[in-house]
Amino acid sequence: MSLQKGGSMNILEKYKIKASKRVLLFLAGILWSFAGGRVLMLGCEDLILNIKSPWGYLLISVAIFYLFFILVFRKMVKKHTARIMSSSLSEHCFFSFFDLKGYTIMIFMIAGGITLRNAHVINPIYLGAFYLGLGPAILSAGIMFLASVFNFEKIKSTYAK
């Protein structure tokens, strides 16, 4: 087994976990659906435990959902779906459903959310309303990725070269 360029086998290539385009879209869908569901649950818990009348907060949550879904997550899904489907490779690294920027954003969002929540600087009512909008936006992104798995042939023809 040689590690030199042009050798018989590169050890990194030998042990790299590979996945098809459909599997990458599925992994992205599962990851974002789980994250969105978790954020949604946190938002529900905050509102249920801290308020008696949720209607005003629910309206704010709908606005947050709309802004984040339209301006952030829908564009992200389209960008990563296009990147995956336009690739000339038939199999990709298992973790390549996002690029470096996508992973950076995900890590920032998770770390920021945990830090903000544990710092107790924002009233749980407001944090809950925010999460109640953000969670469904993230969940919707996951559902979009999963929909592309089930409509794979149509998606594939859209991005055919």
N, C-alpha and C positions, 0 to 999 in steps of 0.2 A: 504494500500500500504506500503510495508516494504522495507527499504533500506538495511537491513541486508543480509549477504550472506545466501543463502538458503531460503530467504523469498519468498513470493508469487510473487513479481514483483519488478524488479530493475528499478528505475525511468529512468536511463540512457538508458537502453535497450528499454524501452517503447517508448521513444521519438527519438531514433536514426533513422535517415533516411537511409533506406536500398535500395540497388540496386543490380541487377543481374550482372553477369560477363559481359554480353553483354553491359549493360548500362554503366558499368565502362569504358569499352573500348571506347564506344561512347563519354562519357564525356572527356576522355583523348584526343580523336581525335578532338573534337570541341575546347577544350582549346588550344591545340598546333597549330591547323590550324588558329585560330584567332590570336594567338601571332605571328606566322610566317607571316601571311598576314600583320599584323601591322608593324613588323620590315621591311618587304619588301617595304611597302609604304614609310616608313621613308627614306630608302635607295634611293628609286626612287626620292623622293622630294629633297634630298641633291644633288644628281647628276644632276638632271634637272636644279636646280637653280644655280649651281656653275660651270658647265663645258660646253664646246661647243662640244668636241669630246670625247664620253664616251668609245671608244673601248678598250683602255688600262685598264681602270678601270673595264670594264666588264670581261676582261680576269682574272684579280685579283679576282673578285667576283666569277667566276666559280671555281677557285682554292680553295677559302674559303669555298664555298658550298661543294665541294668534301671532303675536310678535315673534316669539322664539321659533315657532314652527315655520312660519313663512320666511322669516329673515335669516334663520340659522340652519335648522335641522333639515328642512326639505332640500335646501341647496346642497347641504353636506351629503345627503343620500344620493342625490343626482350626480354629484361630483365623483364620489367613490364608486358608484355603480358604473359610471362611464369609464373610469380609470381601470376597473377590473375587467369590464367587458371588452374594452379596446386593446387590452394587452395581447400580444402575439403568443404568449406562453399558454400552454394548455394546463399546466399545473404551476401553482404558486406556493411560496412559503405559507404555512398555516396561519401566520400572524399578519399577513399582508393585506387583510381586508381594509386596513387603514394605512395611511402613510405616516411618516414621522410627525407631521403637523397634526394629523388626526389624533394620534396617541398623546401628543403634547396637550392638546385641548382637553382631552378626556382626563388626563392626570390633573391638570389645572382645575377642572370643574369638580372632580372628586375631592382633591385636597382643599380647595376653597370652600366647598360645601361643608366638609367636616370641621374645618377651622371656624367658619362662621357659626355653625351650630353649637360647637363646644365653647366658644368665647362668650356666649350669652349676651351679646351686644345688641341683638335685634330681638324685639318682642316676638315670642313664638306665634302670635296671631299673624303678624306680617310675614314671618318666615313661612308659616303654613300656607298662607295665601299665595306666596311666590312659588312654593313647591307644588301647590295644587295646580298651578298653570304650567310650570316647567316639566313636571312628571309626565303629563299626557303628551306634551310636545316631544319629549324624548321617546316615549312609548310609541308614538305615531311614526317616528323615524324607524324604529325597530320593525314596526308593521310594514312600512314601505319596503324595507330590505327583504322581509319574509315574502311579501307579495311578489317581488321580483324573482324569488326562488320558484314560486308556483307558476309564474308566467315567464319562465326562463326562456323558452323558445321565442316568444314575442320580443323579449328584452334583447336576446341574442341577435335577432334580425334587425333590431333598431340600431345596434352598434356594429353591424357587419361592415367590414372594410371593402 
